[in-house]
Amino acid sequence: MTFDPDRAAQVIAAALHGPGGVGLVFNVFGGVPGAVRTPAKRGLFRSEPERLQLGSWRYEVTGDQRIRAAHVVNGIVLAEDVLPAAAVGPHVARALSDLVEGFGVPALPQITAALEVLETVG
């Protein structure tokens, strides 16, 4: 079993434009080894966006429902950019590829299952 980043990018892009949108993608990949999902927090004076950390990449939902990607190392943001819609799938697929390299074969079945969920829902 191997990880196919091209297939992953297509599945993620389709799911982002499907009925579940960003929330579905964040929820599904939140259970992958090495991923940390933080739900949005809304308060009277302060709010925080929904976040998904995949390895060294943190993805946030902006106020206008776009995705902001940040490269985070030891809690320090080295680079940050709002991704165009067409670039989100390949970017997340690349982060998942890094997780497969870092965690090895044990992470692959969970990532594959997450992609299958996105395929069936989208």
C-alpha positions as CSV (number, residue, x, y, z in Angstrom):
1,M,0.0,0.0,0.0
2,T,1.4,3.4,-1.0
3,F,0.2,7.0,-0.8
4,D,-0.8,8.6,-4.0
5,P,-0.6,12.4,-3.6
6,D,-2.3,13.1,-6.9
7,R,-5.4,11.1,-6.0
8,A,-5.4,12.6,-2.6
9,A,-5.3,16.2,-4.0
10,Q,-8.2,15.4,-6.4
11,V,-10.3,13.8,-3.6
12,I,-9.6,16.7,-1.2
13,A,-10.4,19.3,-3.8
14,A,-13.7,17.6,-4.7
15,A,-14.7,17.3,-1.0
16,L,-13.9,21.0,-0.4
17,H,-16.4,22.0,-3.1
18,G,-18.9,19.4,-2.0
19,P,-21.7,19.5,0.6
20,G,-19.5,19.1,3.7
21,G,-16.9,21.6,2.6
22,V,-14.0,22.6,4.8
23,G,-15.6,21.4,8.0
24,L,-15.8,17.8,6.6
25,V,-12.2,17.8,5.4
26,F,-11.0,19.1,8.8
27,N,-13.1,16.5,10.7
28,V,-12.0,13.6,8.6
29,F,-8.3,14.3,8.7
30,G,-8.4,15.3,12.4
31,G,-8.2,11.5,13.2
32,V,-5.1,10.9,11.2
33,P,-1.9,10.2,13.2
34,G,0.1,13.4,13.6
35,A,-3.0,15.6,13.0
36,V,-4.5,18.0,15.5
37,R,-7.9,19.5,14.9
38,T,-9.0,22.6,16.9
39,P,-12.7,23.6,16.6
40,A,-13.6,27.3,16.1
41,K,-14.1,29.3,19.3
42,R,-16.5,32.2,19.2
43,G,-16.7,34.6,22.1
44,L,-18.1,38.0,22.8
45,F,-14.7,39.8,22.6
46,R,-12.5,37.2,20.9
47,S,-12.7,34.4,18.4
48,E,-10.4,31.8,16.9
49,P,-10.8,30.1,13.6
50,E,-11.1,26.4,13.0
51,R,-7.7,24.8,12.6
52,L,-6.1,21.6,11.4
53,Q,-2.4,20.9,12.0
54,L,-0.9,18.3,9.7
55,G,2.7,17.8,10.7
56,S,4.4,21.2,10.3
57,W,1.5,22.7,8.4
58,R,-1.4,24.5,10.1
59,Y,-4.6,25.2,8.1
60,E,-7.1,27.8,9.3
61,V,-10.5,28.8,8.0
62,T,-10.5,32.6,7.4
63,G,-13.5,34.8,7.9
64,D,-14.4,34.6,4.2
65,Q,-14.2,30.8,4.3
66,R,-10.8,30.6,2.5
67,I,-7.9,28.4,3.8
68,R,-4.8,30.0,5.3
69,A,-1.7,27.7,5.5
70,A,1.1,28.4,7.9
71,H,4.4,26.5,8.2
72,V,4.9,26.1,11.9
73,V,8.1,24.8,13.5
74,N,8.4,24.6,17.3
75,G,5.4,26.9,17.6
76,I,6.9,29.6,15.4
77,V,5.2,30.5,12.2
78,L,7.9,30.6,9.5
79,A,5.6,31.4,6.5
80,E,1.9,32.1,6.1
81,D,-0.3,32.4,3.0
82,V,-4.0,32.4,2.0
83,L,-4.3,29.6,-0.5
84,P,-6.3,30.0,-3.8
85,A,-9.1,27.4,-4.0
86,A,-7.2,25.3,-6.6
87,A,-4.1,25.0,-4.5
88,V,-5.7,23.7,-1.3
89,G,-6.0,20.0,-2.4
90,P,-2.4,19.7,-3.6
91,H,-1.1,21.5,-0.5
92,V,-3.0,19.3,2.0
93,A,-2.0,16.2,0.0
94,R,1.7,17.3,0.3
95,A,1.3,17.7,4.1
96,L,-0.3,14.2,4.2
97,S,2.6,12.9,2.2
98,D,5.0,14.3,4.9
99,L,2.9,12.6,7.6
100,V,3.3,9.3,5.8
101,E,7.1,9.8,5.6
102,G,7.2,10.7,9.3
103,F,4.8,8.1,10.7
104,G,5.5,5.4,8.1
105,V,3.2,2.5,7.2
106,P,1.0,2.6,10.3
107,A,-0.5,6.0,9.2
108,L,-1.3,4.9,5.7
109,P,-4.5,2.9,6.5
110,Q,-6.0,5.8,8.4
111,I,-5.2,8.3,5.6
112,T,-6.6,5.9,3.0
113,A,-9.8,5.5,5.1
114,A,-10.1,9.3,5.4
115,L,-9.8,9.7,1.7
116,E,-12.4,7.0,1.1
117,V,-14.8,8.8,3.4
118,L,-14.3,12.0,1.5
119,E,-14.9,10.2,-1.8
120,T,-18.2,8.6,-0.7
121,V,-19.5,11.8,0.9
122,G,-18.4,14.1,-1.9
